[in-house]
Amino acid sequence: MKRLIIGITGASAGIYGVRLLEVLTEHEDIEVHLTISASGARALSEELQIKIDLNNFELESLIGVSSPRIIYHHESDIAAPIASGSFRTEGMIVVPCSMGSIASIANGMSRNLIQRAADVCIKEKRRLVLVPRETPLSPIHLENMLKLSRIGVCVLPAMPGFYHFPKNVDDLLNFIITKILDQFDIDTKLIQRWKE
Ligand SMILES: Cc1cc2nc3c(=O)[nH]c(=O)nc-3n(C[C@H](O)[C@H](O)[C@H](O)COP(=O)(O)O)c2cc1C
C-alpha cells in the first residue's frame, strides 16, 4: 500500500485537489492522508460552494463519496502521524498551494500540519510536489519557488497544456492531475499523452 499526503491550501483552484482525491479513490493500493488549511476550506466554499467543517470533516462533503483509504487530519493536529518522519510515506502533494504556504515551507516555518508534513518530506528527502496558483508572480514568490526547486522540491504550477486538445474544464484538470501523479509513477488513463 502506497501512502500519499495531500494538503489543500487557500489558493484558488481547490478543484484540482478535489479532482485528485476523486481519482485516488479509484486506486485501491493507495492510502491518502488528507489535511486542509482553514483558508483552503474558505476558498473551497467561495469558489465551489463546498461547505466543509474542518472539525467534523466528512469526505462526502468534499467529493460526494466516502473512502476508508482517505484519512483526514485537522490542520492543527501537529501530533498526527504525518507530522513525524518515522511515519513512512511516498511523499506529499500540496494542491493548490498558496504563496503563503510556499513561503512558510521554503523557510521551514511549520505553522500548521500541511507545512510541518512538507517540512518532514524535505528533511526525509521524500517527494514533495507543490502546485502553486498565483498570477502574476512577484520576485518574492519566484525566489521562494527557486529555493524549493533547488533542494529537489517539484514546483508544478497549475498551468495546463493545450496539446491534448482539451474540450472542457475536466480535460484541463486531468492534464494537471496526470502531471502530478507522474511524479509518483502512478499511471492514470486520464489524458491522451503526446505521440502515444
Ligand atoms: C477565494 C480565494 C482565492 C484565493 N486565491 C489565492 C491564490 O490563487 N493564490 C494565493 O497564493 N493565495 C490566494 N488566496 C489567499 C490565501 O487564501 C491566503 O494567503 C491564506 O492566508 C493562505 O493560507 P494557507 O496557505 O494556510 O491556506 C485566496 C483566498 C481566497 C479567499
The ligand as an SDF file (V2000), in Angstrom:
LIG
                    3D

 31 33  0  0  0  0  0  0  0  0999 V2000
  -11.2760   32.7620   -2.9320 C   0  0  0  0  0  0  0  0  0  0  0  0
   -9.8260   32.9480   -2.5760 C   0  0  0  0  0  0  0  0  0  0  0  0
   -8.8720   32.7620   -3.5320 C   0  0  0  0  0  0  0  0  0  0  0  0
   -7.5200   32.9120   -3.2300 C   0  0  0  0  0  0  0  0  0  0  0  0
   -6.6090   32.6700   -4.2150 N   0  0  0  0  0  0  0  0  0  0  0  0
   -5.2940   32.6790   -3.9200 C   0  0  0  0  0  0  0  0  0  0  0  0
   -4.3600   32.2580   -4.9070 C   0  0  0  0  0  0  0  0  0  0  0  0
   -4.7000   31.9150   -6.0410 O   0  0  0  0  0  0  0  0  0  0  0  0
   -3.0420   32.2220   -4.5570 N   0  0  0  0  0  0  0  0  0  0  0  0
   -2.6100   32.5610   -3.3020 C   0  0  0  0  0  0  0  0  0  0  0  0
   -1.4050   32.4750   -3.0500 O   0  0  0  0  0  0  0  0  0  0  0  0
   -3.4980   32.9750   -2.3460 N   0  0  0  0  0  0  0  0  0  0  0  0
   -4.8180   33.0290   -2.6160 C   0  0  0  0  0  0  0  0  0  0  0  0
   -5.7380   33.4050   -1.6490 N   0  0  0  0  0  0  0  0  0  0  0  0
   -5.2350   33.9210   -0.3700 C   0  0  0  0  0  0  0  0  0  0  0  0
   -4.8620   32.8080    0.6260 C   0  0  0  0  0  0  0  0  0  0  0  0
   -6.0130   32.0570    0.9700 O   0  0  0  0  0  0  0  0  0  0  0  0
   -4.2520   33.4150    1.8960 C   0  0  0  0  0  0  0  0  0  0  0  0
   -2.9940   33.9870    1.5960 O   0  0  0  0  0  0  0  0  0  0  0  0
   -4.1260   32.4550    3.0460 C   0  0  0  0  0  0  0  0  0  0  0  0
   -3.5440   33.1000    4.1540 O   0  0  0  0  0  0  0  0  0  0  0  0
   -3.2900   31.2300    2.6890 C   0  0  0  0  0  0  0  0  0  0  0  0
   -3.2360   30.3890    3.8200 O   0  0  0  0  0  0  0  0  0  0  0  0
   -2.8440   28.8560    3.7000 P   0  0  0  0  0  0  0  0  0  0  0  0
   -1.6400   28.7800    2.8410 O   0  0  0  0  0  0  0  0  0  0  0  0
   -2.5790   28.4130    5.1210 O   0  0  0  0  0  0  0  0  0  0  0  0
   -4.0110   28.1220    3.1360 O   0  0  0  0  0  0  0  0  0  0  0  0
   -7.1060   33.2890   -1.9360 C   0  0  0  0  0  0  0  0  0  0  0  0
   -8.0910   33.4830   -0.9510 C   0  0  0  0  0  0  0  0  0  0  0  0
   -9.4360   33.3240   -1.2600 C   0  0  0  0  0  0  0  0  0  0  0  0
  -10.4760   33.5430   -0.2010 C   0  0  0  0  0  0  0  0  0  0  0  0
  1  2  1  0
  2  3  1  0
  2 30  2  0
  3  4  2  0
  4  5  1  0
  4 28  1  0
  5  6  2  0
  6  7  1  0
  6 13  1  0
  7  8  2  0
  7  9  1  0
  9 10  1  0
 10 11  2  0
 10 12  1  0
 12 13  2  0
 13 14  1  0
 14 15  1  0
 14 28  1  0
 15 16  1  0
 16 17  1  0
 16 18  1  0
 18 19  1  0
 18 20  1  0
 20 21  1  0
 20 22  1  0
 22 23  1  0
 23 24  1  0
 24 25  2  0
 24 26  1  0
 24 27  1  0
 28 29  2  0
 29 30  1  0
 30 31  1  0
M  END
$$$$
